[in-house]
Amino acid sequence: MSHALRQRLSAIRRFVGVGPVVGGALAVVAFAVGLVWGVPHPAAPWALQYADAALGSGRPDQAVQMYEQVARRHPDATMRTQARHRAALVYATQLMRPDQARHQLEALLAITGMPTARGDLLESIGELLLEEGQPEGAAARFQGSAKADPESPRAGERLLRAGRTLAASRRDKQAEAVLRRVVRDHPELKGHAELARANLKLRRGKIEQALARFEAAIGSTYDPDVLSVARLGRTTCLERLGDLDSALAELEEIDDIDADVRVEREASLRSRRWSGPR
């Protein structure tokens, strides 16, 4: 097998996944047929494989047009679904057009009833909306994903992601409500949710409430990353409340902290403690 042919097959396997393409060989046959007989009709049995071959030979623009034609005109529902999935993947990873990828997934969502498939589609649409700079729409899709498939092991993570996304876009009230749901319904993620709630309170200057939430995060997780961030947050709260001795003691007990950050924070705390109240 020539080097060029191996590259085409590798590209096909990477970007279109499984399905009608078996080892890439059928796509190559379809490509050869197409060279002789021209581009096949979108309803032809080998139309999807011909589009795969176009993608594998480095023509994503042509491939995505062919996928869309198959998605609209092929008589077989499974082929139409595969074509839309592949079009979305090419738009997202090859052509860097998340809006067009999202349109393909939204078309699939409209005809999808299975909870697991709907949950996955809604999560993917949310990720694409984030790439488009639409965090509120993304958060709504993440919440919808958790609701569509509540039995999924990812349901809690999807809801947590919705809360974090709302917090990052300064929709504090909505974020707080979603994060409360995570604490209530997904105790395994309580530490993560309480940490996010603490940062919301700290940002709004509610230091005592932030301290309580940091302490709740510390008391409900064994995740070392969450623990380190929460303890550093508690240090910040104690410092702002004027309890410099406790803040310094807390800082000295945090293991996973950047050395430069530690030195800077300790120097600041000691300087304030020695200078006394002003």
N, C-alpha and C positions, 0 to 999 in steps of 0.2 A: 504494500500500500504506500502510495507516495506521501511525502511530508505534507503537501497542501491538502490532500484528502483527509489525512489524520487530523489536521487543524480544523477542517470543516466539521467532522464528526464530533470533535471535542467541544466546539462551540455549540453545536446542536444539543449535546447532552447537558451542557452547563446552563443554557438559558431556557430550554423548553421542557426539561424534566422528562417524566415518563409519559406513557400514553401510547399512541399508535406508532411512534418511532421505535423500532426494535433495533438497538445497536447502531442506529444511524444509517443502516444499509438501505432501508426503504426510501429514506429521504434522498439519498444519492441517486437511486434508480429513478425516482420521480423527477429529480432535477434533470437527469439525462433525457427522460421522455419529454420534459418541457422544452429542452433545447431543440428537439426535433419537431414537436407538434405545437410549440408555443405555450403561453401561460394557460394552465387548465382553467376550466370554468370553476367558480367557487363551490359549486355543488358536486364536482367530480370527486370520486373516492380518494384520490391522491392529492387533492388541493392543499390540505393541511401540511402534508409532507413536503410539498413543493415550497410552501412558505418557510418551513423549517430549513430547507436547503438554502434559500435566499438569505436567511439569517446567518446560517453557518458559513456562508461565503462572504460575509461582511457587508451585507446590504440591509441593514435594519429598517430603513425607510420603506423599501419595497416590501419587506417581510411583514411589517405591521399593517400596511395597506391590504395585503393579501389575507392576513388573519381577520381583519375587520370584514372583508368581503365574505369569508367563510362563516363568520359569526352571524352575518345577516342573512345569508342565502343558502347555507347547507341544510339539507332536509333532516339530518340526524342531530338530535338535541345534544348528545354527548360531544359530538364534534364542534358544535357551536359553542358549548361551554369551554372546551379546551382552547378554542381559538381566542375567546375573550381573555382567558387567563394568560395566554401567551402574549397577546397584544398588550395587556396591562404590564407584564413583566418587561417587555421591550421598551415601552414608553418610560417606565420607571428607571431601568438600569442602563439602557443603551442610548435613548434619546433625551433623557433627563427632562421629561415633561410629566411631572406628577399629576397635573390637572387632567391630562388625557388618560393616564393610567387610572385615575379615580373614576372617570366616566365609564370606563370599561367595567370596573368592579361594581359600580352602582347599577349598571345594567344587569349584572349577574345577581346582585342582591335582590332586585325586583322579581326575579323568578326562582329564588332560593327559599325553601321552607324549612330545611333541616336546621335545628338549633346550633349544632356544632359548626356547620358551614356558614350560617349567618353570623355567628360570633367571630369567626376568623375573618370574614369579609369586612365586617364593621371595624375590627381592629386595624386591618390593613388600610381601610379608607381613612381612619383617624391618623395613621402614620403619614399618609400622603397629604392630608390637610395640614399637618404640622410642617411638612416641607414647603407647602404653598404659603405658609405664614398665616394660617387661620386656626389659632389655638383653641378658640371657643368651639368652633365646629369640630375640631379634633376631640376635645373633651366630651362633647355630646356623643360622638361615635364610640368612644371608649366606654362611656356609661351604657350606651345601647348594646355594646358587645357583651358586657357583663350581664345585662338583663336578658339578652337573647339566649345565652347559654349559661344559666346560673350554676349548673352542675360541673362546669368546666374547672379543671384545676387552676386555670388562669383567670377565673372570674374576679378574684380578689385583687390580683395584680392589675387587671384592667381598670377596676374602680379606683385603685390607688393612683394609677397613672392619670386618670381623669382629674382627681383632686390636685395632684402636683401640677398638671397642665394649667388648671384654673388658677392656682396660686401663682404660677410663673407669669400669668397674664393679668395679675392683680385683680382677679375676681374673688376677693377674699371671702365674702359671705357664701358664695356658691362652693368654693373650695372647702370651707369649714364644714358645710353640710355633707359633702361627699366623703370627707375624711372621717367624720363621725360615723358614717355608715360602714366604713372599712373597720373601724374600731369595734363596732357592734356586731357585724356579720362575719368578719374574717379575723379572729383573734390571733392567728399566726402572723398577721401583718400589723398587729397593733403598734409595735415599736416604730415601724416605718411611718405609720399614720400619725402617731403622737409627735414624732420628730417634725413632720411637715406642719402640724398644727402649732407646735412651739415656734417655729420660724415665722409663721403668720403673726402670732402674738408679738414676737420680738420686733418684727418690722413695723408694727403699729404702735410700738412704745408701751405695750402692756407687759411690763417686765415681770411682775409677780405671777401673772397668768402664764407667761412664757416659761418661767422657772418651774411651775407646777407641771407643765406639759413635758419639759425636758426630763424631769424626774420620772414622769410616767413612762416615757420612752425607755429610760435606763432600766426601769423595773420590769419591763415586759419584753425584753429581747436578749438574745445571746449573740446577735450579729455583731462582730467586732467593729465593723465600720459604723453602724448605727450608734453603738456605745461610745465610740471616740467622738463622733460629731455631737452627740447629745451631751456628753460631759464637758466638751468645750463650750457648748451653748450654756450649760449651767454655770460655768466659770464666768462667762460674759454677763449673765444675769446677776450673779453675786457681786461682780465688780460694779455694775451700774447701780445696785442697791447699796453700795458703800461697804459691803462686808469683804474687805480686801484680804484679810487673813484667811477666810474660808475659800475665797477665789484662788489665792495662791496655793493653798493646800490641795485644792481640787486639781489645779493645773499640774502640780508635781506628780500626781498619781496617774495622769493620762499617759499611756505607753505609746500608742500609735498616733504620733503627732510630728509634723515636720520640725526638724531641729531648729531651723531659723525662726519659725513661728513661736516655738517654745521660748527661745531666748528673748525674742522681742516682747512677748506677753509677760514673761517673768520680770524683765527689766522695768516695764511700764508699771506693773503692780507694786514692785518694791519701791520704785520712785514715788508713787502716790502714797504708799504707806508711810514712808520715812518723812515725806514733806508734811504729813498731817493735814487736817482740815483747813480749808482756807475761808 
